[in-house]
Amino acid sequence: MRKATVRRALTTGAATLAIVGLAAGPASAHFCFKTNLNARAAQGMAGSANWASFGDIAAGFLPDLCPAGIDLLAAAGGATSATLINTHGTMAGGTLRKGADSGTPSISHLDFDAIDAAIPAAFAACG
């Protein structure tokens, strides 16, 4: 019984930390990603310090989360664990203010509300 209580407290603490960390991230960057990449563009982005995979970012915030849990969070946010996320700044951020049908179709943003909602399921997926 005591082991389950400790595990639950650690999981709750990690989830709370993740929620705060992921929610604070958009203050400095919107975590944009490109949806229509060619191989050459992806190769250039992978070599840049401004881009990191969703999986690497999630593992930094939630080091105890297993790969299946990270995949679940990525899918909830509208990406994959291999999707390269711009961690340095925003891309075409002003176009978001022009309405639902405007903007740049090749740039998307992580859905942080969906990621936050998926955190308990992500930990559950890890057993």
Backbone as numpy.savetxt, mean C-alpha at the origin, in Angstrom:
# Nx Ny Nz CAx CAy CAz Cx Cy Cz
-4.45 -19.98 27.30 -5.28 -18.79 27.30 -4.40 -17.54 27.30
-3.37 -17.54 28.09 -2.50 -16.37 28.17 -1.78 -16.13 26.85
-1.35 -17.20 26.18 -0.66 -17.07 24.90 -1.56 -16.41 23.85
-2.83 -16.78 23.84 -3.78 -16.19 22.90 -3.99 -14.71 23.18
-4.02 -14.33 24.45 -4.20 -12.93 24.83 -3.01 -12.10 24.39
-1.82 -12.61 24.59 -0.61 -11.89 24.18 -0.58 -11.75 22.67
-0.89 -12.83 21.97 -0.90 -12.78 20.50 -1.93 -11.76 20.00
-3.11 -11.76 20.60 -4.15 -10.82 20.19 -3.69 -9.38 20.45
-3.04 -9.13 21.58 -2.56 -7.78 21.89 -1.49 -7.35 20.91
-0.58 -8.25 20.56 0.46 -7.92 19.58 -0.13 -7.64 18.21
-1.09 -8.46 17.80 -1.73 -8.26 16.50 -2.48 -6.94 16.46
-3.21 -6.63 17.53 -3.95 -5.37 17.61 -2.99 -4.19 17.58
-1.89 -4.31 18.31 -0.89 -3.23 18.31 -0.27 -3.03 16.95
0.06 -4.13 16.27 0.65 -4.03 14.93 -0.34 -3.43 13.94
-1.60 -3.83 14.04 -2.62 -3.29 13.14 -2.83 -1.81 13.39
-2.84 -1.41 14.64 -3.00 0.01 14.98 -1.83 0.82 14.45
-0.62 0.31 14.63 0.56 0.99 14.12 0.50 1.10 12.60
0.07 0.05 11.94 -0.03 0.06 10.49 -1.05 1.08 10.02
-2.18 1.14 10.68 -3.22 2.09 10.29 -2.71 3.52 10.43
-2.05 3.81 11.54 -1.51 5.15 11.75 -0.43 5.45 10.71
0.46 4.49 10.47 1.54 4.69 9.50 1.02 4.86 8.09
0.09 4.02 7.69 -0.45 4.12 6.33 -1.30 5.37 6.16
-2.00 5.79 7.19 -2.81 6.99 7.09 -1.95 8.25 7.09
-0.81 8.21 7.78 0.07 9.38 7.81 0.86 9.52 6.52
1.07 8.43 5.82 1.84 8.48 4.57 1.30 9.45 3.54
-0.02 9.50 3.31 -0.54 10.39 2.30 -0.30 11.86 2.58
0.07 12.22 3.79 0.35 13.61 4.08 1.56 14.11 3.30
2.52 13.25 3.04 3.71 13.67 2.31 3.71 13.19 0.86
2.96 12.17 0.56 2.86 11.66 -0.80 1.57 10.87 -0.93
1.02 10.87 -2.12 -0.25 10.19 -2.33 -0.08 8.73 -2.71
1.15 8.25 -2.76 1.42 6.87 -3.12 0.76 6.52 -4.45
1.16 7.25 -5.46 0.65 7.05 -6.80 1.37 5.87 -7.46
0.71 5.28 -8.43 1.36 4.26 -9.24 0.83 4.32 -10.67
1.66 3.91 -11.59 1.28 3.92 -13.00 0.62 2.60 -13.34
-0.48 2.69 -14.08 -1.23 1.49 -14.42 -0.94 0.98 -15.82
-0.38 1.79 -16.69 -0.10 1.39 -18.07 1.40 1.53 -18.34
2.16 0.56 -17.90 3.62 0.61 -18.06 4.09 -0.28 -19.19
5.10 0.19 -19.90 5.78 -0.72 -20.81 7.02 -1.24 -20.08
7.64 -2.26 -20.63 8.76 -2.93 -19.94 9.92 -1.97 -19.66
10.21 -1.08 -20.60 11.33 -0.16 -20.44 11.06 0.84 -19.30
9.84 1.34 -19.23 9.48 2.27 -18.16 9.56 1.59 -16.79
9.06 0.36 -16.71 9.11 -0.38 -15.46 10.55 -0.62 -15.02
11.43 -0.92 -15.96 12.83 -1.15 -15.65 13.47 0.12 -15.10
13.17 1.27 -15.71 13.72 2.54 -15.23 13.21 2.89 -13.84
11.93 2.64 -13.61 11.34 2.94 -12.31 11.94 2.04 -11.23
12.18 0.78 -11.56 12.72 -0.16 -10.58 14.12 0.24 -10.12
14.85 0.97 -10.95 16.19 1.42 -10.59 16.22 2.77 -9.90
15.07 3.36 -9.65 14.98 4.69 -9.07 14.72 4.61 -7.56
15.31 5.53 -6.83 15.08 5.58 -5.37 13.69 6.11 -5.04
12.98 6.67 -6.01 11.66 7.24 -5.77 10.54 6.21 -5.83
10.84 4.99 -6.23 9.83 3.96 -6.41 10.16 2.75 -5.55
9.13 2.17 -4.95 9.30 0.95 -4.16 8.07 0.08 -4.39
8.24 -1.23 -4.33 7.10 -2.11 -4.53 6.15 -2.01 -3.34
4.87 -2.24 -3.61 3.90 -2.25 -2.52 4.32 -3.24 -1.45
4.81 -4.42 -1.88 5.24 -5.44 -0.93 6.33 -4.96 0.00
7.31 -4.22 -0.53 8.39 -3.70 0.31 7.87 -2.65 1.29
6.97 -1.81 0.82 6.40 -0.77 1.69 5.59 -1.42 2.81
4.73 -2.36 2.45 3.90 -3.03 3.45 4.75 -3.79 4.46
5.81 -4.45 3.98 6.70 -5.20 4.88 7.41 -4.25 5.84
7.68 -3.03 5.40 8.30 -2.04 6.28 7.36 -1.61 7.40
6.07 -1.47 7.08 5.09 -1.07 8.09 4.64 -2.25 8.94
4.56 -3.43 8.32 4.05 -4.62 9.00 5.03 -5.78 8.83
6.15 -5.74 9.54 7.18 -6.76 9.32 6.75 -8.19 9.65
5.71 -8.37 10.45 5.25 -9.71 10.81 4.18 -10.25 9.87
3.81 -9.46 8.86 2.76 -9.89 7.94 3.37 -10.80 6.86
2.72 -11.93 6.61 3.21 -12.91 5.63 2.92 -12.43 4.20
3.57 -13.03 3.20 3.34 -12.63 1.81 1.87 -12.72 1.38
1.13 -13.70 1.85 -0.30 -13.81 1.50 -1.08 -12.62 2.06
-0.73 -12.18 3.25 -1.38 -11.01 3.84 -1.05 -9.73 3.09
0.20 -9.61 2.66 0.61 -8.44 1.87 -0.12 -8.44 0.54
-0.25 -9.60 -0.09 -1.00 -9.69 -1.36 -2.44 -9.25 -1.16
-3.04 -9.64 -0.04 -4.42 -9.26 0.26 -4.54 -7.75 0.41
-3.61 -7.12 1.12 -3.63 -5.67 1.28 -3.44 -4.96 -0.05
-2.53 -5.48 -0.88 -2.29 -4.87 -2.19 -3.55 -4.92 -3.04
-4.20 -6.06 -3.07 -5.43 -6.21 -3.86 -6.51 -5.26 -3.34
-6.61 -5.11 -2.03 -7.60 -4.19 -1.46 -7.32 -2.76 -1.87
-6.04 -2.41 -1.98 -5.67 -1.05 -2.36 -5.71 -0.77 -3.84
-5.95 -1.82 -4.65 -6.02 -1.63 -6.10 -4.72 -1.90 -6.82
-3.83 -2.65 -6.19 -2.51 -2.91 -6.77 -2.15 -4.38 -6.58
-0.91 -4.72 -6.87 -0.36 -6.03 -6.55 0.83 -5.79 -5.64
1.36 -6.83 -5.05 2.52 -6.64 -4.17 3.75 -6.20 -4.96
3.78 -6.46 -6.27 4.91 -6.05 -7.11 4.73 -4.67 -7.72
3.55 -4.06 -7.57 3.30 -2.73 -8.15 4.28 -1.72 -7.56
4.92 -0.96 -8.44 5.86 0.06 -7.99 5.08 1.32 -7.61
5.30 1.80 -6.40 4.59 2.94 -5.84 5.56 4.12 -5.76
5.09 5.29 -6.18 5.90 6.50 -6.08 5.88 6.96 -4.63
6.98 6.85 -3.94 7.05 7.21 -2.53 7.62 8.60 -2.31
7.96 9.29 -3.39 8.64 10.57 -3.26 7.68 11.76 -3.34
6.68 11.69 -4.17 5.79 12.84 -4.34 4.54 12.43 -5.06
3.81 13.39 -5.54 2.56 13.12 -6.24 2.77 13.20 -7.74
1.95 12.49 -8.46 1.96 12.56 -9.92 0.59 13.05 -10.36
0.53 14.18 -10.99 -0.72 14.73 -11.52 -1.78 14.82 -10.44
-1.40 15.22 -9.24 -2.34 15.30 -8.13 -3.46 16.29 -8.35
-3.20 17.37 -9.07 -4.23 18.37 -9.31 -5.37 17.87 -10.16
-5.12 16.85 -10.98 -6.19 16.34 -11.84 -7.27 15.63 -11.06
-7.01 15.25 -9.82 -8.01 14.58 -9.01 -9.13 15.53 -8.61
-8.88 16.82 -8.65 -9.88 17.80 -8.22 -10.87 18.15 -9.32
-10.72 17.59 -10.50 -11.56 17.98 -11.63 -12.76 17.08 -11.84
-12.95 16.09 -11.01 -14.11 15.23 -11.13 -13.75 13.78 -11.34
-14.74 12.93 -11.24 -14.51 11.48 -11.28 -14.03 11.00 -12.65
-14.46 11.64 -13.72 -14.11 11.18 -15.07 -12.89 11.87 -15.64
-12.24 12.73 -14.87 -11.08 13.44 -15.38 -9.81 12.84 -14.79
-8.71 13.45 -15.09 -7.44 12.97 -14.57 -6.64 12.25 -15.63
-5.60 11.60 -15.21 -4.72 10.88 -16.10 -5.03 9.39 -15.95
-5.51 8.74 -17.00 -5.94 7.34 -16.86 -4.80 6.36 -16.54
-3.56 6.75 -16.79 -2.46 5.83 -16.53 -1.87 6.00 -15.13
-2.46 6.86 -14.32 -1.98 7.07 -12.95 -3.13 6.75 -12.00
-2.83 5.95 -10.99 -3.83 5.61 -9.99 -3.25 5.86 -8.60
-4.10 5.78 -7.60 -3.69 6.01 -6.22 -4.18 4.86 -5.36
-3.41 4.51 -4.35 -3.82 3.44 -3.44 -5.08 3.85 -2.68
-5.96 2.90 -2.48 -7.19 3.12 -1.72 -6.90 2.79 -0.25
-6.52 3.81 0.51 -6.13 3.60 1.90 -7.28 3.15 2.79
-8.50 3.59 2.48 -9.65 3.14 3.28 -9.82 1.62 3.14
-9.69 1.13 1.91 -9.82 -0.32 1.68 -8.66 -1.08 2.31
-7.45 -0.52 2.25 -6.29 -1.17 2.87 -6.50 -1.27 4.38
-6.93 -0.17 4.99 -7.19 -0.18 6.44 -8.23 -1.23 6.80
-9.28 -1.31 6.01 -10.35 -2.27 6.29 -9.87 -3.72 6.13
-8.87 -3.93 5.29 -8.39 -5.29 5.01 -7.31 -5.78 5.97
-6.82 -4.93 6.86 -5.73 -5.33 7.75 -6.08 -6.53 8.63
-7.25 -6.58 9.27 -7.56 -7.78 10.07 -7.58 -9.06 9.22
-8.14 -8.98 8.02 -8.18 -10.16 7.15 -6.77 -10.56 6.70
-5.89 -9.58 6.52 -4.52 -9.87 6.12 -3.80 -10.65 7.21
-3.98 -10.24 8.46 -3.36 -10.97 9.57 -3.98 -12.36 9.72
-5.29 -12.44 9.50 -5.97 -13.74 9.59 -5.46 -14.69 8.52
-5.12 -14.16 7.33 -4.61 -14.99 6.24 -3.25 -15.59 6.58
-2.55 -14.96 7.52 -1.23 -15.45 7.91 -1.30 -16.50 9.01
-2.48 -16.72 9.54 -2.65 -17.76 10.55 -2.17 -17.31 11.85
